[in-house]
Amino acid sequence: MTRTPAAAGAVEEFVARLKDGPVGPVGGSRSVGAGLQPTAWLIQMAASLFGGQDSDPAGAWVRRLHAGLGRLGGQVPFWVVHDWHAHTVAPLLTQASVRCGADGEAQEGVRRLHSRALAGERVTETEWARALEPALAEVYRRAYPYADAHAAASASAHAYAMDNDYGEERAAEFASVYAELNTDANARSFAGANALANARALAAAFAAADEHALADAYPFAYVHACALAVARADDAGEEWPGRYRAACERLADGLADSVGRVAS
């Protein structure tokens, strides 16, 4: 049985709540209208995805998501997390992985676990952690702003070389080598550290279907990293802001679809 949708006027309050950001207004909290109090993990993810879209698609998406939440009374069962990952997040990350020259198997491994959990099968924390760490390492490696970091390192190294009388040719060579070594090392460190920490936190939350543990794992930052990874693998030729917005829209649409499936 589904519940009566929340009043249409409450959408504005929901939008205002998302505009507060993933963690809400400082010093307080806010409902999403008509008494709805969605789980914290969903508010974090929704706020991150809302902020990544243009206003028109974001507004249409918010109304669709809010309608689903209204039918659920704001109480979102944890299997929505598994549904969203199995049908949207993991497939998008798999496509991104393949575009970047990998086989996509790390992301497919995570998708299979979410599908098993969605079917009611128990997946242990150890299984989750084993699958999540390599998959997240891919995500965070692609989410790292490599081009910007490389350019900054190159400029800094070139300035240093010129200040120390290397000459233009030697300075250019030094800057190129330094930027590659420095940026590669930083990207590996960023990916490895984030994958290790987040794999453990997400594995515990997924295994126990613990919405509070998931909210404590900063899911808004995880969703942002997924959007970055998808956008950076996009070879459609669009400028970066449009690629990032498109990635957020695809992830957001999938989240609304997953909420809608349980609310129907």
N, C-alpha and C positions, 0 to 999 in steps of 0.2 A: 504494500500500500504506500502511496506517495502522499506527501503533505501538501497543503495549499501553498502556492507560491507566495513569496513576500510581496508586499505592496510595491507597485512600480516606482513610487516616489522614493523608496528606500535606496534605489540604485545610486542616487546622488551621494548618499552617505557612504555607500560602499566605495565609490570613486574617491571620495575624500579620504577614506581610510587607506586606500592603496597609494594615494599621493603622499601620505605621511611617510611612506617608505616601508621597507621590509620589517623594521623593528618597531614601527609605530611612533606616535608623538612622544617626546621626552616627558617623563613624569606621569604618564597616564596611558589609558587604553581606550579603544572605541569599538563599539559594535559595528556591524555592517548593515544595520537597519532592520526594523521590524523585529527586534529581539534576536537576530541571528548572531551567533558567536562561533564562526568557523575555527577549526583547529589551527594552531599557530603555524604549523608547517605550510599549510595551504596559503595563508595570508602572506607569509614570507615569499613563497614562490610566485604567487599572483602579483604581488607588488613589484617584484623584480621584472617579470614579464610585461607588466603594464607599462613600466617606465621605459622599456626598450622599444616600444611601438610608437608609430605616429598616432596622433590623437583620434582620427576617424576610425581606423581599425581597432584601436584600443577601446574606444567607446562601445563599438558594436560587440566586441569580445566580452567586455565587462558585463553587459546586459545578458549575454548568453550564459556566462558563468554564474551570475547572480540568480538567474532563473533556476538553474540546477540546484544551487545552494538553498534557494527558497523551498523547493520541493523536498529537500532533505532536512529542513529546519536548521541548516548550518552545520549539521553533524555529518562529517565526511568519513566513511569507513576507510580503513587503511588499505583495502584492496585497490582503491583508486590509485594509490602510489604504484602498485605493481602493474595495474592496467596501463597507466600512462607510460611507464618505462617500457613495457613489453610492446606497446603499439605505436609509440611516438619517439621517446627519447633514444632508446637503443637503436632502432632502425635509422634515425637521423645520424647518430654517431657512427654507425656502421658504414653508411654512405660516405661520411666525411673521411673515415679511415681508408676506405678503398680509393677515394679520390687522391689521397696523399700517398698512395703506393703500398699501403699495408693490405693484409688479407681480410681485415674486419673481424677476425675470429675472436679477438678479445672482447669486443662489444657484443658479438653474438652470444658469447658465453654468459654474459650478464643478462641478456634478453631471455635466454633459456631459463635461467633461475627465476626471473620475474614471472615467466609463463607458468612455471611449476607452482610457484607460490599462489598465483592467481587461480590455479586449478585446485587449490586446497592442500597441496603437498607441503610438508614441512621441509624447509631448507635450513641447514644449520649455519650458525655464525661463521664457522670455519670455511664452509663452502662459499658463503658470500664473500668473505675476506679474500679468499684465494682467487676468486674471479674478478673482484672489484679492483684490486691493486694494479694489475697490468692495464685494465681498461681505463682507470682513472689516470694512470701515468700518460696514456695517449691523449686523454682529454686535456690535462693540464699542460702537456708539452705543446699542444696546438693552441691552447688559450694564451700561452705566453706571448707578449708583444715583441716577437723576435725582430721584426724589421725595424721598429722604433729603437729597440735596445741596441741593435747592431749599428744603426746610424749614429746614435749618441756616443757609443764606445769608439767608433771610427773617428768622429769629429774630435773627441777628447784626445785620442792618441795622436792624431795628426797635429793638433795644436801643441801638444807636448814635444813632438819630434821637431817641429819648426822652431820652437823656443830654444831647442838644444842643438840647433845648427845641423840637422840631418840633411838638409837639402830637400827639394820638392820630390824627387824620385824616391829617395830612401824613406822620406816621411810618408809617402803614399803607400809604400810597401809595408812599412811598420804598422800603419794604421789598419791596413787590411788584415794582416795576420793577427794583430792584437784584438781587433773587433770580433773576428771569428772565434778565437780561442776563448775570449771573455764571455761572449754571448752564448756560445754552446754550453760552457760550464754553468752559467747562471740558469739557462733554460733547463738543463738536466737536474740541477739542484731544486729548482722551483717545482718541477713535475714530480720528482721523487718524494720530496717532503710532503707536498700536498696530497699525493696519492696515498702515501703511508698513513697519514693522519686521518684523512677522510674515508679511506677504505675501512678502517677499524670502526669509526663512528657509524658509518652507514650500515656496515655489516651487522652491528649490534641492533640497530633500529629495525632493519629489514627482517632479521631472524625472529625478533620478538614482536613484530608488528606494533612497535612502540611509538606512538605519535609524539610523545614528549621527547624521547631520545632523538627522533628525526628533527624536531624543531630546534633542539640544542646543537645539532650538527651544522647549523648555519646553511639551510637549504637554499636561501636566496643567493648565496655566493656560489654554491654548486651549480644552480641553474644558470647563473651568469657565465660560469666557465663553460658549460655545455653550449650555450649560445655562441660564445666566442669561438669555440672549436668548430662548430658547424659553419659559422660565417667565414672563418679563415680558410676553410677547405673548399668554399664555394668558388667555382671557376667560371661563373656566368659573366664575368667582366664588369659587373656593377661596382660602383664606388663603395668604399668600406661602410659608411653609415647605412646605406641601403641594404647591404648584405647582412649587417647585424640586425637591423629591424626585421628583415625577412626571416631570419633564424628565430627571433623572439616570437614572431607571429605564428610560425609553424609549431613551436613548442607550446605556445599559449592555446592555439586551436586544439591541439591534442589533449591538453589538460581539461579544457571545457568539454570535449568529447567524452573523456573518461568520467568526469563528474556527471554528465548527462546520462551515460549508460546506467549508472547505479540509481539515478533519480527517476528513470523512466518506468 
